[in-house]
Amino acid sequence: MIGLLKKQTLTVLLLACIIGCAPKPLIKVDIDTYLKNQAQYKDKNVVIMTTLKDVMAHYDLYKDKDVELSAPVTYYGKSLFWTWYLMLEKDGMKLRCYEDKYRHFPDPLAVDVGIKARKHGDEVTVRGKLYSDGISLDRIIYDGYDINMNNPVRPTTPLMLRY
């Protein structure tokens, strides 16, 4: 009887740990919905879906929030900025989207996405936190790829995508 009780207790504790460590579901909302119901989204994983134009027009409103937007890539790499980044540009508005965790060696797949999107004039979708100097990247989504920028560097070489 005591052995069964210990086994059940251990099972309950293990389940509680697993459930407690599960990631929060991602909730995507627009800025108006978020602002009307901010208390509802407290302690939740919220991403605000927006456009480059709206972010640039209302920068302070989006600042320090997780955002997701799409725009064409006009630059990729490292120049005059201490981290690797993509420059998104649409309708004359530019926004830097950077990854500071890789320092000099970004994810090769992310580099390939930047090269391919720029070459073809395609839009990429980026997700991350908006700061005063641009978006700190969490994800790059393009052409079927969903690249988690917080993963360690892939042990492969660039130029994995077909151009």
C-alpha positions in Angstrom: 0.0 0.0 0.0 2.8 2.4 0.9 4.7 1.5 -2.3 1.6 2.2 -4.4 1.1 5.6 -2.7 4.8 6.5 -3.3 4.4 5.5 -7.0 1.2 7.6 -7.4 2.8 10.6 -5.6 5.9 10.3 -7.8 3.7 10.1 -10.9 1.7 13.2 -9.9 4.9 15.2 -9.2 6.4 14.1 -12.5 3.3 15.2 -14.4 3.2 18.5 -12.6 6.8 19.2 -13.6 6.2 18.3 -17.2 3.1 20.4 -17.4 4.7 23.3 -15.5 7.7 23.3 -18.0 5.5 23.2 -21.1 5.8 26.3 -23.2 2.9 28.8 -23.2 0.8 28.7 -26.3 1.6 31.6 -28.7 -1.3 34.1 -29.0 -1.3 36.3 -32.1 -3.3 39.5 -31.9 -3.4 42.9 -33.6 -2.4 46.0 -31.7 -6.0 47.3 -31.1 -7.1 44.0 -29.6 -4.0 43.9 -27.4 -4.5 47.4 -26.1 -8.2 46.9 -25.3 -7.5 43.7 -23.4 -4.0 44.1 -21.9 -4.9 42.5 -18.6 -6.2 39.4 -20.4 -2.8 38.9 -22.0 -0.7 39.4 -18.9 1.7 36.4 -18.3 0.9 35.0 -21.8 3.1 34.5 -24.8 1.6 37.3 -27.1 2.9 38.4 -30.5 1.4 41.4 -32.1 0.8 41.0 -35.8 1.5 44.2 -37.7 3.0 45.8 -40.8 6.3 47.7 -41.3 4.3 50.8 -42.1 2.3 50.7 -38.9 5.4 50.0 -36.7 7.2 52.9 -38.2 4.2 55.2 -37.8 3.6 54.2 -34.1 7.0 53.0 -33.0 6.4 53.9 -29.3 3.2 51.9 -29.2 5.0 48.8 -30.3 8.3 49.3 -28.5 9.3 46.6 -26.0 6.6 44.2 -27.4 6.9 41.1 -29.4 5.9 41.8 -33.0 5.6 39.8 -36.2 5.7 41.5 -39.6 6.7 40.9 -43.3 8.7 43.0 -45.7 11.3 42.6 -48.4 15.0 42.2 -47.5 17.3 44.9 -48.8 20.4 44.0 -46.9 21.8 41.1 -45.0 25.1 40.8 -43.1 27.2 43.0 -40.9 28.0 46.6 -41.6 28.2 49.6 -39.2 26.5 47.5 -36.5 28.1 45.0 -34.1 25.7 42.1 -34.9 24.4 40.3 -37.9 21.2 41.7 -39.3 18.6 41.9 -42.0 17.4 45.3 -43.2 13.7 45.2 -44.2 12.4 48.0 -46.4 9.0 48.7 -47.9 7.4 51.9 -49.1 10.5 53.9 -48.3 10.5 52.7 -44.6 13.4 50.7 -43.2 13.8 48.5 -40.1 16.8 46.7 -38.9 16.2 43.1 -37.6 19.3 41.8 -35.8 20.5 38.8 -34.0 23.0 39.6 -31.2 23.5 36.1 -29.8 25.5 34.8 -32.7 27.9 37.8 -32.7 30.0 37.2 -35.8 28.6 33.8 -36.9 24.9 33.7 -37.5 22.9 30.6 -38.4 23.9 29.6 -41.9 20.3 28.9 -42.8 19.4 32.5 -41.8 22.2 33.8 -43.9 20.9 31.8 -46.9 17.4 33.1 -46.3 18.7 36.6 -46.4 20.7 36.1 -49.6 17.8 34.3 -51.4 15.1 36.8 -50.3 17.2 39.8 -51.3 18.1 38.3 -54.6 14.5 37.5 -55.5 13.0 40.7 -53.9 10.9 38.4 -51.6 9.3 39.3 -48.3 10.4 37.5 -45.2 8.4 37.3 -42.0 10.3 38.2 -38.8 9.3 37.8 -35.2 11.0 39.4 -32.2 11.0 42.1 -29.6 11.0 45.7 -30.9 13.6 47.9 -29.3 14.8 51.4 -30.1 17.4 50.0 -32.5 15.2 47.6 -34.3 13.8 44.1 -33.8 15.8 41.5 -31.8 15.1 38.4 -33.9 13.5 35.3 -32.4 12.3 33.8 -35.7 12.7 34.2 -39.5 10.0 32.6 -41.6 10.5 32.3 -45.4 9.8 29.9 -48.2 8.7 27.0 -45.9 11.5 27.6 -43.4 10.8 28.6 -39.8 14.2 29.4 -38.3 14.4 29.7 -34.5 17.2 32.3 -34.0 17.7 31.2 -30.4 19.0 27.8 -31.4 22.7 27.1 -31.5 24.5 27.6 -34.8 23.9 24.7 -37.2 27.0 22.7 -37.9 26.6 23.2 -41.7 27.9 25.5 -44.3 26.0 28.4 -45.9 24.4 28.2 -49.4 22.1 25.3 -48.4 19.1 26.9 -50.3 18.8 26.8 -54.1 18.9 30.3 -55.5 
